[in-house]
Amino acid sequence: LWHFISMDRRDSKINWNWAAALFRPFWLFYRKMYGWGFLYLAVFLVIIVLTTPGETFSAYLELLQSVKSIDDPAAITALYEQFIMNTAPAAIWQQTLSSAFQTISMVLFGLFGDELYKRKVKKSILALRPQASSMEEYIALLQIKGGVSILMLLLTAVLSPAVSFLGVFLSYFLSLL
């Protein structure tokens, strides 16, 4: 709360938050900011789908099939080099866009994460007041509904890589259409 008080005293919406900057989706779900968390993952998924050519995945599957039947290490190396040369432009484009998204989101959530969280907390606090008939009941409701979500933090550790895999597979299947 002292962050919020300090921000209000300075009349500022900007306050650097290292956790929000470095661990964006984890921080969002941990703080029960599910809408922002799912929006972040959705944008990340769209970037993966749009920048990962399905042909790259198909070429990789073909490479794996080819390598199984070859015993010569030099021939395998040549196949891998050819694969890398053919897919490098797409990989560079994907890395550039993904890095731009990661950098921009890191700066924005680092600067404005506390403000987003402050708004969420205020909204939650105000929404609970009419549900309580006494101050004791209000405080009990705040304790139950407030806090953080360790479960969602742990689920994000599974959800984030799953979004990456889903993006690659969606890109592959869209390329087959």
ROSE-4610 file (N, C-alpha, C; in Angstrom, 1 decimal, always signed):
// ROSE-4610
residu = [L/L/L/W/W/W/H/H/H/F/F/F/I/I/I/S/S/S/M/M/M/D/D/D/R/R/R/R/R/R/D/D/D/S/S/S/K/K/K/I/I/I/N/N/N/W/W/W/N/N/N/W/W/W/A/A/A/A/A/A/A/A/A/L/L/L/F/F/F/R/R/R/P/P/P/F/F/F/W/W/W/L/L/L/F/F/F/Y/Y/Y/R/R/R/K/K/K/M/M/M/Y/Y/Y/G/G/G/W/W/W/G/G/G/F/F/F/L/L/L/Y/Y/Y/L/L/L/A/A/A/V/V/V/F/F/F/L/L/L/V/V/V/I/I/I/I/I/I/V/V/V/L/L/L/T/T/T/T/T/T/P/P/P/G/G/G/E/E/E/T/T/T/F/F/F/S/S/S/A/A/A/Y/Y/Y/L/L/L/E/E/E/L/L/L/L/L/L/Q/Q/Q/S/S/S/V/V/V/K/K/K/S/S/S/I/I/I/D/D/D/D/D/D/P/P/P/A/A/A/A/A/A/I/I/I/T/T/T/A/A/A/L/L/L/Y/Y/Y/E/E/E/Q/Q/Q/F/F/F/I/I/I/M/M/M/N/N/N/T/T/T/A/A/A/P/P/P/A/A/A/A/A/A/I/I/I/W/W/W/Q/Q/Q/Q/Q/Q/T/T/T/L/L/L/S/S/S/S/S/S/A/A/A/F/F/F/Q/Q/Q/T/T/T/I/I/I/S/S/S/M/M/M/V/V/V/L/L/L/F/F/F/G/G/G/L/L/L/F/F/F/G/G/G/D/D/D/E/E/E/L/L/L/Y/Y/Y/K/K/K/R/R/R/K/K/K/V/V/V/K/K/K/K/K/K/S/S/S/I/I/I/L/L/L/A/A/A/L/L/L/R/R/R/P/P/P/Q/Q/Q/A/A/A/S/S/S/S/S/S/M/M/M/E/E/E/E/E/E/Y/Y/Y/I/I/I/A/A/A/L/L/L/L/L/L/Q/Q/Q/I/I/I/K/K/K/G/G/G/G/G/G/V/V/V/S/S/S/I/I/I/L/L/L/M/M/M/L/L/L/L/L/L/L/L/L/T/T/T/A/A/A/V/V/V/L/L/L/S/S/S/P/P/P/A/A/A/V/V/V/S/S/S/F/F/F/L/L/L/G/G/G/V/V/V/F/F/F/L/L/L/S/S/S/Y/Y/Y/F/F/F/L/L/L/S/S/S/L/L/L/L/L/L]
num = [1/1/1/2/2/2/3/3/3/4/4/4/5/5/5/6/6/6/7/7/7/8/8/8/9/9/9/10/10/10/11/11/11/12/12/12/13/13/13/14/14/14/15/15/15/16/16/16/17/17/17/18/18/18/19/19/19/20/20/20/21/21/21/22/22/22/23/23/23/24/24/24/25/25/25/26/26/26/27/27/27/28/28/28/29/29/29/30/30/30/31/31/31/32/32/32/33/33/33/34/34/34/35/35/35/36/36/36/37/37/37/38/38/38/39/39/39/40/40/40/41/41/41/42/42/42/43/43/43/44/44/44/45/45/45/46/46/46/47/47/47/48/48/48/49/49/49/50/50/50/51/51/51/52/52/52/53/53/53/54/54/54/55/55/55/56/56/56/57/57/57/58/58/58/59/59/59/60/60/60/61/61/61/62/62/62/63/63/63/64/64/64/65/65/65/66/66/66/67/67/67/68/68/68/69/69/69/70/70/70/71/71/71/72/72/72/73/73/73/74/74/74/75/75/75/76/76/76/77/77/77/78/78/78/79/79/79/80/80/80/81/81/81/82/82/82/83/83/83/84/84/84/85/85/85/86/86/86/87/87/87/88/88/88/89/89/89/90/90/90/91/91/91/92/92/92/93/93/93/94/94/94/95/95/95/96/96/96/97/97/97/98/98/98/99/99/99/100/100/100/101/101/101/102/102/102/103/103/103/104/104/104/105/105/105/106/106/106/107/107/107/108/108/108/109/109/109/110/110/110/111/111/111/112/112/112/113/113/113/114/114/114/115/115/115/116/116/116/117/117/117/118/118/118/119/119/119/120/120/120/121/121/121/122/122/122/123/123/123/124/124/124/125/125/125/126/126/126/127/127/127/128/128/128/129/129/129/130/130/130/131/131/131/132/132/132/133/133/133/134/134/134/135/135/135/136/136/136/137/137/137/138/138/138/139/139/139/140/140/140/141/141/141/142/142/142/143/143/143/144/144/144/145/145/145/146/146/146/147/147/147/148/148/148/149/149/149/150/150/150/151/151/151/152/152/152/153/153/153/154/154/154/155/155/155/156/156/156/157/157/157/158/158/158/159/159/159/160/160/160/161/161/161/162/162/162/163/163/163/164/164/164/165/165/165/166/166/166/167/167/167/168/168/168/169/169/169/170/170/170/171/171/171/172/172/172/173/173/173/174/174/174/175/175/175/176/176/176/177/177/177]
x = [+0.8/+0.0/+0.8/+2.1/+2.9/+3.2/+3.3/+3.5/+2.4/+1.2/+0.0/-0.1/+0.2/+0.2/+1.2/+2.4/+3.5/+3.1/+2.5/+2.0/+1.0/+0.0/-1.0/-0.5/+0.5/+1.1/+1.8/+2.5/+3.2/+2.3/+1.0/+0.1/+0.6/+1.2/+1.8/+1.3/+1.2/+0.8/+2.0/+3.2/+4.4/+5.1/+5.5/+6.3/+6.9/+8.3/+8.9/+8.7/+8.3/+8.1/+8.9/+10.0/+10.9/+10.2/+9.4/+8.7/+7.8/+7.0/+6.1/+6.9/+8.1/+8.9/+9.5/+10.0/+10.8/+10.0/+8.9/+8.1/+6.6/+6.4/+5.1/+3.9/+3.8/+2.6/+2.5/+3.7/+3.7/+3.2/+3.7/+3.2/+1.7/+1.3/-0.1/-1.1/-0.8/-1.6/-1.5/-0.3/+0.0/-0.8/-0.9/-1.7/-3.2/-3.6/-5.0/-5.5/-4.7/-5.0/-5.2/-6.2/-6.4/-6.6/-7.4/-7.7/-6.4/-5.5/-4.3/-3.4/-3.4/-2.5/-2.9/-4.2/-4.7/-4.5/-4.6/-4.4/-2.9/-2.0/-0.6/-0.3/-0.8/-0.6/-1.2/-2.4/-3.0/-2.2/-1.7/-0.8/+0.5/+1.0/+2.2/+1.9/+0.7/+0.3/+0.1/-0.5/-0.7/+0.7/+1.6/+2.9/+3.6/+3.5/+4.1/+3.4/+2.1/+1.4/+1.7/+1.8/+2.0/+3.5/+4.4/+5.8/+6.5/+5.8/+6.4/+5.8/+6.5/+6.0/+5.8/+4.6/+4.3/+5.3/+5.8/+6.7/+8.0/+8.4/+9.5/+9.4/+8.2/+7.9/+7.9/+7.2/+7.2/+8.6/+9.4/+10.8/+11.6/+11.3/+12.0/+11.6/+10.3/+9.8/+10.4/+10.5/+11.2/+12.7/+13.3/+14.7/+14.9/+14.0/+14.1/+13.9/+13.0/+12.8/+14.0/+14.6/+15.8/+17.0/+17.2/+18.3/+18.3/+17.1/+16.9/+17.5/+17.5/+18.0/+19.4/+20.1/+21.5/+22.5/+23.5/+24.5/+25.8/+25.9/+27.1/+27.0/+27.8/+27.8/+27.9/+28.7/+28.9/+27.6/+26.9/+25.6/+24.6/+24.6/+23.6/+23.9/+25.2/+25.6/+25.2/+25.4/+25.0/+23.5/+22.7/+21.2/+20.8/+21.5/+21.2/+21.6/+22.7/+23.1/+22.2/+21.7/+20.7/+19.4/+19.0/+17.8/+17.9/+19.0/+19.3/+19.3/+20.0/+20.0/+18.6/+17.8/+16.5/+15.5/+15.7/+14.8/+15.3/+16.5/+17.1/+16.3/+15.9/+15.2/+13.9/+13.1/+11.9/+12.2/+13.3/+13.7/+14.1/+14.8/+15.3/+14.1/+13.1/+11.9/+11.1/+11.0/+10.2/+11.0/+12.3/+13.0/+13.0/+13.0/+12.9/+11.6/+10.5/+9.2/+8.9/+9.3/+9.1/+10.0/+11.2/+12.0/+11.5/+10.9/+10.3/+9.1/+8.3/+7.1/+7.6/+8.5/+9.0/+9.6/+10.4/+11.0/+10.0/+9.1/+8.0/+7.1/+6.7/+5.9/+6.6/+7.9/+8.7/+8.7/+9.0/+9.0/+7.6/+6.6/+5.3/+4.8/+4.9/+4.5/+5.4/+6.7/+7.5/+7.1/+6.8/+6.4/+4.9/+4.0/+2.6/+2.0/+2.7/+2.2/+1.5/+2.2/+1.6/+0.3/+0.2/-1.0/-2.1/-1.8/-2.8/-3.3/-2.4/-2.7/-3.5/-3.1/-3.8/-5.3/-5.5/-6.9/-7.7/-7.0/-7.7/-8.1/-7.1/-7.4/-8.5/-8.5/-9.5/-10.9/-10.9/-12.2/-12.7/-11.8/-12.2/-12.7/-12.0/-12.4/-13.8/-14.0/-15.3/-16.4/-16.2/-17.2/-17.6/-16.7/-17.0/-17.8/-17.7/-18.4/-19.9/-20.6/-22.1/-22.5/-21.6/-21.9/-21.8/-21.2/-21.0/-22.0/-22.6/-23.5/-22.9/-21.6/-20.9/-19.4/-18.7/-17.3/-16.5/-16.9/-16.2/-16.4/-17.6/-17.9/-17.1/-17.0/-16.3/-14.8/-14.2/-12.8/-12.6/-13.5/-13.4/-13.5/-14.4/-14.5/-13.2/-12.7/-11.4/-10.3/-10.2/-9.2/-9.4/-10.6/-10.9/-10.6/-11.1/-11.0/-9.7/-9.0/-7.8/-6.6/-5.4/-4.2/-3.8/-2.9/-2.3/-2.7/-2.4/-2.8/-1.5/-1.1/+0.1/-0.2/-1.5/-1.9/-1.8/-2.3/-2.2/-0.7/+0.1/+1.5/+2.1/+1.8/+2.3/+1.7/+0.4/-0.2/+0.4/+0.9/+1.5/+2.8/+3.5/+4.7/+4.4/+3.2/+2.8/+2.1/+1.4/+0.6/+1.5/+2.6/+3.4/+4.1/+4.7/+5.3/+4.2/+3.1/+2.0/+1.5/+1.5/+1.1/+2.1/+3.4/+4.4/+4.2/+4.0/+3.8/+2.6/+1.5/+0.2/+0.4/+1.2/+1.5/+2.2/+3.2/+3.9/+3.0/+2.2/+1.3/+0.2/-0.3/-1.4/-0.8/+0.4/+1.1/+1.3/+1.7/+1.8/+0.5/-0.5/-1.8/-2.4/-2.2/-2.7/-2.0/-0.8/+0.0/-0.5/-1.2/-1.7/-3.0/-3.7/-4.9/-4.8]
y = [-1.2/+0.0/+1.3/+1.2/+2.4/+2.9/+1.9/+2.3/+3.2/+2.7/+3.5/+4.8/+4.9/+6.2/+7.1/+6.6/+7.4/+7.9/+7.0/+7.4/+8.5/+8.4/+9.4/+10.7/+10.7/+11.9/+12.6/+11.9/+12.5/+12.8/+12.4/+12.5/+11.9/+10.7/+10.0/+8.6/+8.3/+7.0/+6.1/+6.7/+6.0/+5.6/+4.3/+3.9/+2.6/+2.5/+1.3/+0.1/-1.0/-2.3/-3.3/-3.8/-4.8/-6.1/-6.5/-7.8/-7.8/-6.7/-6.5/-6.5/-5.8/-5.7/-7.0/-7.7/-8.9/-10.2/-10.3/-11.5/-11.2/-10.5/-10.0/-10.9/-12.0/-12.9/-13.5/-13.9/-14.4/-13.4/-12.2/-11.1/-10.8/-10.8/-10.4/-11.5/-12.8/-13.8/-13.9/-13.7/-13.8/-12.7/-11.5/-10.4/-10.5/-11.6/-11.8/-10.8/-10.4/-9.5/-10.3/-11.2/-12.2/-11.7/-10.6/-10.0/-9.6/-8.9/-8.4/-9.6/-10.6/-11.8/-12.5/-12.8/-13.5/-12.6/-11.3/-10.4/-10.5/-10.5/-10.6/-11.9/-13.0/-14.3/-14.4/-13.8/-13.8/-13.0/-11.8/-11.1/-11.9/-12.5/-13.3/-14.5/-15.1/-16.2/-15.7/-14.5/-14.0/-13.7/-13.2/-12.9/-14.2/-15.2/-16.5/-17.0/-17.0/-17.5/-16.7/-15.4/-14.6/-14.6/-14.9/-14.8/-16.2/-17.3/-18.6/-19.3/-19.3/-19.9/-21.4/-21.9/-23.3/-24.2/-23.6/-24.3/-24.7/-23.8/-24.1/-25.4/-25.5/-26.7/-27.9/-27.8/-28.9/-29.3/-28.3/-28.5/-29.2/-28.9/-29.5/-31.0/-31.2/-32.6/-33.5/-32.9/-33.5/-33.8/-32.8/-33.0/-34.1/-34.2/-35.3/-36.7/-36.8/-38.0/-38.4/-37.4/-37.6/-38.1/-37.5/-37.8/-39.2/-39.7/-41.1/-42.1/-41.9/-42.8/-42.6/-41.6/-41.3/-41.7/-42.4/-42.7/-41.8/-41.1/-40.3/-38.9/-38.7/-37.4/-36.2/-36.2/-35.1/-34.8/-35.8/-35.6/-35.0/-35.5/-35.0/-33.5/-33.2/-31.8/-30.9/-31.4/-30.6/-30.4/-31.4/-31.2/-30.2/-30.2/-29.2/-27.8/-27.7/-26.4/-25.8/-26.7/-26.3/-25.9/-26.6/-26.2/-24.8/-24.6/-23.3/-22.2/-22.4/-21.3/-21.0/-22.1/-21.9/-21.2/-21.4/-20.9/-19.7/-19.3/-18.2/-16.9/-16.5/-15.2/-15.2/-16.3/-16.4/-16.3/-17.0/-17.0/-15.6/-14.9/-13.5/-12.6/-12.7/-11.9/-12.2/-13.5/-13.9/-13.3/-13.5/-13.0/-11.5/-10.8/-9.4/-8.9/-9.4/-9.0/-9.5/-10.7/-11.2/-10.3/-10.0/-9.2/-7.8/-7.2/-5.9/-6.0/-7.0/-7.1/-7.3/-8.1/-8.4/-7.1/-6.4/-5.2/-4.1/-3.9/-2.8/-3.2/-4.5/-4.9/-4.8/-5.1/-5.0/-3.5/-2.6/-1.2/-0.7/-1.1/-0.6/-1.1/-2.5/-3.0/-2.6/-2.4/-1.9/-0.5/+0.3/+1.7/+1.8/+1.1/+1.3/+0.1/-0.9/-2.1/-1.8/-0.9/-0.6/+0.2/+1.0/+1.8/+0.8/-0.1/-1.1/-1.9/-2.3/-3.1/-2.2/-0.9/+0.0/+0.1/+0.3/+0.4/-0.9/-2.0/-3.3/-3.5/-3.1/-3.2/-2.3/-1.1/-0.1/-0.6/-1.1/-1.6/-2.8/-3.7/-4.8/-4.4/-3.5/-3.0/-2.4/-1.5/-0.8/-1.8/-2.8/-3.8/-4.7/-4.9/-5.7/-5.0/-3.7/-2.9/-3.2/-3.1/-3.4/-4.8/-5.7/-7.1/-7.4/-6.4/-6.6/-5.8/-6.4/-5.7/-5.0/-5.4/-4.7/-4.6/-3.8/-3.6/-4.9/-5.7/-6.9/-7.9/-7.9/-8.7/-8.2/-6.9/-6.3/-6.7/-6.6/-6.9/-8.4/-9.2/-10.7/-10.9/-10.2/-10.4/-9.9/-8.8/-8.3/-9.3/-10.0/-11.0/-12.2/-12.6/-13.8/-13.5/-12.4/-12.0/-11.4/-10.8/-10.1/-11.0/-10.5/-11.2/-11.6/-12.6/-13.0/-14.5/-15.0/-16.3/-17.1/-17.9/-18.8/-19.9/-20.4/-21.4/-20.8/-19.6/-19.1/-18.8/-18.4/-18.3/-19.6/-20.7/-22.0/-22.4/-22.1/-22.5/-21.7/-20.5/-19.7/-20.3/-21.0/-21.7/-22.8/-23.3/-24.3/-23.6/-22.6/-21.9/-21.2/-20.5/-19.7/-20.6/-21.7/-22.6/-23.2/-23.5/-24.1/-23.1/-21.9/-20.9/-20.9/-21.0/-21.0/-22.2/-23.4/-24.6/-24.5/-24.0/-23.8/-22.9/-21.9/-20.9/-21.6/-22.4/-23.1/-24.1/-24.9/-25.8/-25.2/-24.1/-23.3/-22.8/-22.3/-21.8/-22.9/-24.1/-25.3/-25.7/-25.8/-26.2/-25.2/-23.9/-22.9/-22.9/-23.3/-23.4/-24.6/-25.5/-26.7/-26.3/-25.3/-24.9/-24.3]
z = [+0.0/+0.0/+0.0/+0.6/+0.6/-0.8/-1.8/-3.2/-3.6/-3.3/-3.8/-3.1/-1.9/-1.1/-1.7/-2.0/-2.5/-3.9/-4.7/-6.1/-6.0/-5.1/-4.9/-4.5/-3.5/-3.0/-4.1/-5.0/-6.1/-7.3/-7.2/-8.3/-9.6/-9.4/-10.6/-10.8/-12.1/-12.5/-12.7/-12.7/-13.0/-11.7/-11.6/-10.5/-10.9/-10.9/-11.5/-10.6/-11.2/-10.5/-11.3/-10.6/-11.2/-11.5/-10.5/-10.7/-11.9/-12.1/-13.2/-14.5/-14.5/-15.7/-16.1/-15.2/-15.5/-15.6/-14.9/-14.9/-15.3/-16.4/-16.7/-16.6/-17.3/-17.2/-15.8/-15.2/-13.8/-12.8/-12.9/-12.0/-12.2/-13.4/-13.6/-13.0/-13.2/-12.7/-11.2/-10.7/-9.2/-8.5/-9.2/-8.6/-8.9/-9.5/-9.9/-10.9/-11.8/-12.9/-14.1/-14.1/-15.1/-16.5/-16.6/-17.9/-18.6/-17.9/-18.4/-18.7/-17.9/-18.1/-19.3/-19.5/-20.7/-22.0/-21.9/-23.0/-23.4/-22.4/-22.7/-23.4/-22.9/-23.5/-24.9/-25.1/-26.4/-27.5/-27.1/-28.0/-28.3/-27.3/-27.6/-28.5/-28.3/-29.2/-30.7/-30.8/-32.2/-32.8/-32.1/-32.6/-33.1/-32.3/-32.7/-33.9/-34.0/-35.2/-36.4/-36.3/-37.5/-37.9/-37.0/-37.4/-37.6/-37.2/-37.4/-38.6/-39.7/-40.9/-40.7/-41.0/-40.8/-41.6/-42.7/-43.6/-42.8/-41.9/-41.1/-40.3/-39.7/-38.9/-39.8/-41.0/-41.9/-42.4/-42.7/-43.1/-42.0/-40.7/-39.6/-39.5/-39.7/-39.6/-40.7/-41.9/-43.1/-42.8/-42.1/-41.8/-40.8/-39.8/-38.8/-39.5/-40.5/-41.2/-42.0/-42.7/-43.5/-42.7/-41.5/-40.7/-40.2/-40.0/-39.5/-40.4/-41.7/-42.7/-43.2/-42.6/-43.0/-41.9/-42.3/-41.3/-41.4/-42.4/-42.6/-41.9/-40.9/-40.1/-41.0/-42.0/-42.9/-43.6/-44.0/-44.8/-43.8/-42.6/-41.6/-41.3/-41.2/-41.0/-42.1/-43.3/-44.5/-44.6/-44.2/-44.1/-43.1/-41.9/-40.9/-41.3/-42.0/-42.5/-43.5/-44.4/-45.4/-44.8/-43.8/-43.0/-42.4/-41.8/-41.1/-42.1/-43.2/-44.3/-44.8/-45.0/-45.6/-44.6/-43.3/-42.3/-41.5/-41.7/-41.0/-41.2/-42.4/-42.5/-41.6/-41.6/-40.8/-39.3/-38.9/-37.5/-37.1/-37.9/-37.6/-37.4/-38.4/-38.3/-37.0/-36.7/-35.5/-34.2/-34.2/-33.0/-32.9/-34.0/-33.9/-33.4/-33.9/-33.4/-32.0/-31.7/-30.3/-29.3/-29.7/-28.8/-28.6/-29.7/-29.6/-28.7/-28.8/-27.9/-26.5/-26.2/-24.9/-24.3/-25.0/-24.5/-24.2/-25.2/-25.0/-23.8/-23.7/-22.6/-21.3/-21.3/-20.1/-19.6/-20.5/-20.1/-19.6/-20.4/-20.0/-18.7/-18.5/-17.2/-16.1/-16.3/-15.3/-14.8/-15.8/-15.5/-14.9/-15.5/-15.2/-14.5/-14.2/-13.5/-12.2/-11.4/-10.1/-10.2/-11.2/-11.5/-11.9/-12.7/-13.1/-11.9/-11.1/-9.9/-8.9/-8.7/-7.8/-8.2/-9.5/-10.1/-9.8/-10.0/-9.8/-8.3/-7.4/-6.0/-5.5/-6.0/-5.6/-6.1/-7.3/-7.9/-7.1/-6.7/-5.9/-4.6/-3.9/-2.6/-2.6/-3.6/-3.7/-4.1/-4.8/-5.2/-4.0/-3.1/-1.9/-0.9/-0.8/+0.3/+0.4/-0.7/-0.7/-0.2/-0.4/+0.0/+1.5/+2.2/+3.7/+4.5/+5.5/+6.3/+7.5/+7.8/+8.9/+8.6/+9.3/+9.1/+9.3/+10.2/+10.5/+9.3/+8.7/+7.6/+6.4/+6.2/+5.1/+5.2/+6.4/+6.5/+6.2/+6.7/+6.4/+4.9/+4.2/+2.7/+2.0/+2.5/+1.9/+2.1/+3.2/+3.5/+2.6/+2.4/+1.5/+0.1/-0.4/-1.9/-2.2/-1.3/-1.6/-1.7/-1.6/-1.6/-3.0/-3.1/-4.3/-4.6/-5.8/-6.2/-6.5/-5.5/-5.7/-6.8/-6.8/-7.7/-9.2/-9.4/-10.8/-11.2/-10.2/-10.4/-11.0/-10.3/-10.7/-12.1/-12.3/-13.5/-14.7/-14.4/-15.5/-15.9/-15.0/-15.4/-16.5/-16.5/-17.5/-18.7/-18.4/-19.4/-20.4/-20.0/-20.9/-21.9/-21.6/-22.6/-23.5/-22.9/-23.7/-24.8/-24.5/-25.5/-26.6/-26.3/-27.3/-28.2/-27.6/-28.4/-29.3/-28.7/-29.4/-30.6/-30.4/-31.5/-32.7/-32.4/-33.4/-34.2/-33.4/-34.0/-34.8/-34.3/-35.1/-36.4/-36.3/-37.5/-38.5/-38.1/-38.9/-39.6/-38.8/-39.3/-40.2/-39.9/-40.8/-42.2/-42.2/-43.4/-44.3/-43.7/-44.5/-45.2/-44.8/-45.4/-46.7]
